[in-house]
Amino acid sequence: MNKYVSRSAVSLAAVALFAAAAFAQGQNGAQQGPPVLANKIALPQGVAARLLVTSSSFNSGGALEDKYTQNGDNMSPGIAWTKGPPGTQSYVVLTEDAGVNRRDPIVHWVIYNIPSTTTSLPQDVPTDAHLENGADQGKNVRGSAGYIGPKPPAGQTHPYHFEVFALNSRLNLDPANADRAAVVNAMKNHVLSSGEVVANYTGK
């Protein structure tokens, strides 16, 4: 009997702990969301450091202003990064919301074939599939080209990862078919270095 009571108590405690965690997650937004790619890709042998990614529009770990979200002007923030290692032929930028309870992050920006001579993107990049500098923009969560700002549920704070990847090639992808999965698959075995800067936004 004592063993049965003890096991039951442990089981109830586990259920209570799980319920408390689920409740906290629901209150604060998804704290353990799907993984993003930057800083999780092993650096090739001989590469000493990751890309340092910064933004002129927000502080690392700070809050996004409304103008960079769907509650404002929905313009992309400015970002910059250090030059990729020798052999860099292009850059890819992904912006992902990892604060969601789903297998993959929500994708807010897919831009690839950024020339190797470019180490920054200005604020308010046009939402064209092909940009003047030769870069291409794939499909965001809405299925359209270019940046689309955050709009998390009211009261939830989500992290938005602005990730930059230095590649040893360009990607032979039609922007009409270049969603996150296609770009990530095409990047395999071509990433020389990566980095990210994270901003937070609370839904209204």
C-alpha positions as a Markdown table, in Angstrom:
| # | Residue | x | y | z |
|---|---|---|---|---|
| 1 | Met | 0.0 | 0.0 | 0.0 |
| 2 | Asn | 2.7 | 2.4 | 0.9 |
| 3 | Lys | 4.5 | 1.8 | -2.4 |
| 4 | Tyr | 1.3 | 2.4 | -4.2 |
| 5 | Val | 0.6 | 5.6 | -2.4 |
| 6 | Ser | 4.2 | 6.8 | -3.0 |
| 7 | Arg | 4.0 | 6.1 | -6.7 |
| 8 | Ser | 0.6 | 7.8 | -6.9 |
| 9 | Ala | 2.0 | 10.9 | -5.2 |
| 10 | Val | 5.0 | 11.0 | -7.6 |
| 11 | Ser | 2.6 | 10.7 | -10.6 |
| 12 | Leu | 0.4 | 13.4 | -9.3 |
| 13 | Ala | 3.3 | 15.6 | -8.6 |
| 14 | Ala | 4.6 | 15.1 | -12.2 |
| 15 | Val | 1.2 | 15.9 | -13.6 |
| 16 | Ala | 0.9 | 19.0 | -11.5 |
| 17 | Leu | 4.4 | 20.1 | -12.6 |
| 18 | Phe | 3.5 | 19.6 | -16.2 |
| 19 | Ala | 0.3 | 21.5 | -15.8 |
| 20 | Ala | 2.0 | 24.4 | -14.1 |
| 21 | Ala | 4.6 | 24.6 | -16.9 |
| 22 | Ala | 1.9 | 24.5 | -19.5 |
| 23 | Phe | 0.0 | 27.3 | -17.7 |
| 24 | Ala | 3.1 | 29.4 | -17.4 |
| 25 | Gln | 3.8 | 28.9 | -21.1 |
| 26 | Gly | 0.3 | 30.0 | -22.0 |
| 27 | Gln | 0.6 | 33.0 | -19.8 |
| 28 | Asn | 3.9 | 34.2 | -21.1 |
| 29 | Gly | 4.0 | 32.9 | -24.6 |
| 30 | Ala | 6.0 | 30.0 | -26.0 |
| 31 | Gln | 9.3 | 30.0 | -24.1 |
| 32 | Gln | 10.6 | 26.7 | -25.7 |
| 33 | Gly | 9.9 | 27.1 | -29.3 |
| 34 | Pro | 11.4 | 25.4 | -32.4 |
| 35 | Pro | 15.1 | 25.8 | -33.0 |
| 36 | Val | 16.5 | 28.4 | -35.4 |
| 37 | Leu | 19.6 | 27.8 | -37.4 |
| 38 | Ala | 22.1 | 30.5 | -36.7 |
| 39 | Asn | 24.7 | 29.8 | -34.0 |
| 40 | Lys | 23.6 | 26.1 | -34.1 |
| 41 | Ile | 25.5 | 25.3 | -37.3 |
| 42 | Ala | 29.0 | 23.9 | -36.7 |
| 43 | Leu | 31.6 | 26.1 | -38.2 |
| 44 | Pro | 33.8 | 24.6 | -40.9 |
| 45 | Gln | 37.4 | 23.7 | -39.9 |
| 46 | Gly | 39.6 | 26.8 | -40.1 |
| 47 | Val | 36.8 | 29.4 | -39.4 |
| 48 | Ala | 37.6 | 31.1 | -36.2 |
| 49 | Ala | 34.5 | 33.2 | -35.5 |
| 50 | Arg | 30.9 | 33.6 | -36.3 |
| 51 | Leu | 29.4 | 36.6 | -38.0 |
| 52 | Leu | 28.7 | 39.5 | -35.7 |
| 53 | Val | 25.2 | 40.7 | -36.6 |
| 54 | Thr | 23.9 | 44.1 | -35.4 |
| 55 | Ser | 21.0 | 46.4 | -36.0 |
| 56 | Ser | 20.7 | 50.2 | -36.3 |
| 57 | Ser | 17.0 | 49.8 | -35.6 |
| 58 | Phe | 17.0 | 48.0 | -32.2 |
| 59 | Asn | 19.4 | 46.9 | -29.5 |
| 60 | Ser | 20.4 | 43.2 | -29.2 |
| 61 | Gly | 17.8 | 41.6 | -27.0 |
| 62 | Gly | 15.7 | 44.7 | -26.9 |
| 63 | Ala | 12.2 | 45.5 | -28.2 |
| 64 | Leu | 11.2 | 46.2 | -31.7 |
| 65 | Glu | 9.4 | 49.5 | -32.3 |
| 66 | Asp | 5.8 | 49.2 | -33.7 |
| 67 | Lys | 6.9 | 50.6 | -37.1 |
| 68 | Tyr | 8.7 | 47.3 | -37.8 |
| 69 | Thr | 5.6 | 45.3 | -37.1 |
| 70 | Gln | 2.1 | 44.7 | -38.5 |
| 71 | Asn | 0.9 | 47.1 | -35.8 |
| 72 | Gly | 2.8 | 49.9 | -37.5 |
| 73 | Asp | 4.5 | 50.5 | -40.8 |
| 74 | Asn | 5.5 | 46.9 | -41.4 |
| 75 | Met | 8.9 | 48.0 | -42.6 |
| 76 | Ser | 12.0 | 45.8 | -42.3 |
| 77 | Pro | 14.6 | 47.0 | -39.7 |
| 78 | Gly | 18.2 | 47.8 | -40.8 |
| 79 | Ile | 20.7 | 45.1 | -40.1 |
| 80 | Ala | 24.5 | 44.7 | -40.6 |
| 81 | Trp | 27.1 | 42.0 | -40.2 |
| 82 | Thr | 30.8 | 41.4 | -40.3 |
| 83 | Lys | 32.4 | 40.2 | -43.6 |
| 84 | Gly | 32.2 | 36.4 | -44.1 |
| 85 | Pro | 35.3 | 34.2 | -44.3 |
| 86 | Pro | 37.4 | 33.7 | -47.4 |
| 87 | Gly | 35.3 | 32.0 | -50.1 |
| 88 | Thr | 32.1 | 33.8 | -49.3 |
| 89 | Gln | 30.0 | 34.1 | -52.4 |
| 90 | Ser | 26.7 | 35.3 | -51.0 |
| 91 | Tyr | 24.7 | 35.9 | -47.9 |
| 92 | Val | 21.2 | 34.7 | -46.8 |
| 93 | Val | 19.1 | 36.4 | -44.2 |
| 94 | Leu | 16.2 | 34.7 | -42.4 |
| 95 | Thr | 14.0 | 36.3 | -39.8 |
| 96 | Glu | 12.2 | 33.8 | -37.7 |
| 97 | Asp | 9.8 | 33.8 | -34.7 |
| 98 | Ala | 10.9 | 31.0 | -32.4 |
| 99 | Gly | 8.4 | 31.7 | -29.7 |
| 100 | Val | 5.7 | 29.4 | -31.1 |
| 101 | Asn | 4.4 | 26.0 | -30.3 |
| 102 | Arg | 5.0 | 24.3 | -33.7 |
| 103 | Arg | 7.8 | 22.3 | -35.4 |
| 104 | Asp | 9.2 | 25.1 | -37.5 |
| 105 | Pro | 9.6 | 28.8 | -36.7 |
| 106 | Ile | 7.3 | 31.3 | -38.2 |
| 107 | Val | 9.2 | 33.0 | -41.1 |
| 108 | His | 9.0 | 36.7 | -41.5 |
| 109 | Trp | 11.8 | 37.3 | -44.0 |
| 110 | Val | 13.7 | 35.2 | -46.5 |
| 111 | Ile | 16.3 | 37.1 | -48.5 |
| 112 | Tyr | 19.1 | 35.3 | -50.4 |
| 113 | Asn | 21.8 | 35.8 | -53.0 |
| 114 | Ile | 22.9 | 38.9 | -51.2 |
| 115 | Pro | 26.2 | 39.8 | -52.9 |
| 116 | Ser | 29.4 | 39.0 | -51.0 |
| 117 | Thr | 30.4 | 42.7 | -51.2 |
| 118 | Thr | 27.3 | 43.6 | -49.2 |
| 119 | Thr | 27.4 | 43.5 | -45.4 |
| 120 | Ser | 24.2 | 45.4 | -44.5 |
| 121 | Leu | 20.6 | 45.9 | -45.4 |
| 122 | Pro | 18.9 | 49.3 | -44.9 |
| 123 | Gln | 15.7 | 49.9 | -43.1 |
| 124 | Asp | 12.5 | 49.4 | -45.3 |
| 125 | Val | 13.8 | 47.1 | -48.0 |
| 126 | Pro | 11.3 | 46.9 | -50.9 |
| 127 | Thr | 9.1 | 43.8 | -51.0 |
| 128 | Asp | 10.1 | 42.9 | -54.5 |
| 129 | Ala | 11.2 | 39.3 | -55.4 |
| 130 | His | 14.3 | 40.7 | -57.2 |
| 131 | Leu | 16.2 | 43.6 | -55.7 |
| 132 | Glu | 18.5 | 46.1 | -57.4 |
| 133 | Asn | 21.6 | 44.8 | -55.7 |
| 134 | Gly | 21.0 | 41.3 | -57.1 |
| 135 | Ala | 19.5 | 39.7 | -54.1 |
| 136 | Asp | 16.3 | 37.7 | -54.2 |
| 137 | Gln | 13.5 | 37.5 | -51.7 |
| 138 | Gly | 11.6 | 34.3 | -51.0 |
| 139 | Lys | 8.3 | 33.7 | -49.4 |
| 140 | Asn | 7.3 | 34.7 | -45.9 |
| 141 | Val | 4.6 | 33.1 | -43.7 |
| 142 | Arg | 2.0 | 34.8 | -45.8 |
| 143 | Gly | 3.4 | 33.3 | -49.0 |
| 144 | Ser | 4.5 | 36.7 | -50.3 |
| 145 | Ala | 7.9 | 38.1 | -51.1 |
| 146 | Gly | 9.9 | 40.3 | -48.7 |
| 147 | Tyr | 9.6 | 41.2 | -45.0 |
| 148 | Ile | 6.4 | 40.9 | -43.0 |
| 149 | Gly | 6.5 | 42.2 | -39.4 |
| 150 | Pro | 5.6 | 40.4 | -36.2 |
| 151 | Lys | 2.1 | 40.3 | -34.8 |
| 152 | Pro | 2.1 | 37.8 | -31.9 |
| 153 | Pro | -1.0 | 37.2 | -29.8 |
| 154 | Ala | -1.9 | 40.0 | -27.4 |
| 155 | Gly | 0.2 | 39.9 | -24.2 |
| 156 | Gln | 2.7 | 37.4 | -25.6 |
| 157 | Thr | 6.3 | 38.3 | -26.0 |
| 158 | His | 8.1 | 36.5 | -28.8 |
| 159 | Pro | 11.8 | 36.5 | -29.9 |
| 160 | Tyr | 12.6 | 37.4 | -33.5 |
| 161 | His | 15.9 | 36.0 | -34.8 |
| 162 | Phe | 17.5 | 38.0 | -37.6 |
| 163 | Glu | 20.0 | 35.4 | -38.8 |
| 164 | Val | 22.7 | 35.9 | -41.4 |
| 165 | Phe | 24.5 | 33.1 | -43.2 |
| 166 | Ala | 27.7 | 33.4 | -45.3 |
| 167 | Leu | 27.6 | 30.8 | -48.2 |
| 168 | Asn | 30.3 | 29.6 | -50.5 |
| 169 | Ser | 27.9 | 29.7 | -53.5 |
| 170 | Arg | 24.8 | 31.5 | -54.7 |
| 171 | Leu | 21.4 | 29.7 | -54.6 |
| 172 | Asn | 19.8 | 28.6 | -57.8 |
| 173 | Leu | 16.2 | 29.2 | -56.6 |
| 174 | Asp | 13.2 | 30.8 | -58.2 |
| 175 | Pro | 11.8 | 33.3 | -55.6 |
| 176 | Ala | 8.3 | 32.0 | -56.4 |
| 177 | Asn | 9.4 | 28.6 | -54.9 |
| 178 | Ala | 11.9 | 29.9 | -52.3 |
| 179 | Asp | 10.2 | 29.3 | -49.0 |
| 180 | Arg | 12.1 | 28.6 | -45.8 |
| 181 | Ala | 12.3 | 24.9 | -46.4 |
| 182 | Ala | 13.7 | 25.3 | -50.0 |
| 183 | Val | 16.3 | 27.9 | -48.9 |
| 184 | Val | 17.5 | 25.9 | -45.9 |
| 185 | Asn | 17.7 | 22.7 | -48.1 |
| 186 | Ala | 19.7 | 24.6 | -50.8 |
| 187 | Met | 22.0 | 26.0 | -48.1 |
| 188 | Lys | 23.1 | 22.6 | -46.9 |
| 189 | Asn | 26.9 | 22.0 | -47.1 |
| 190 | His | 27.4 | 25.6 | -48.3 |
| 191 | Val | 27.3 | 27.6 | -45.0 |
| 192 | Leu | 30.7 | 29.0 | -44.1 |
| 193 | Ser | 29.6 | 31.0 | -41.1 |
| 194 | Ser | 26.5 | 32.4 | -39.4 |
| 195 | Gly | 25.3 | 34.8 | -36.7 |
| 196 | Glu | 22.2 | 36.4 | -35.4 |
| 197 | Val | 20.8 | 39.3 | -33.5 |
| 198 | Val | 17.5 | 38.9 | -31.6 |
| 199 | Ala | 14.7 | 41.4 | -30.9 |
| 200 | Asn | 11.6 | 40.9 | -28.9 |
| 201 | Tyr | 8.0 | 42.1 | -29.4 |
| 202 | Thr | 4.9 | 41.9 | -27.3 |
| 203 | Gly | 1.6 | 41.5 | -29.0 |
| 204 | Lys | -1.1 | 44.1 | -28.6 |
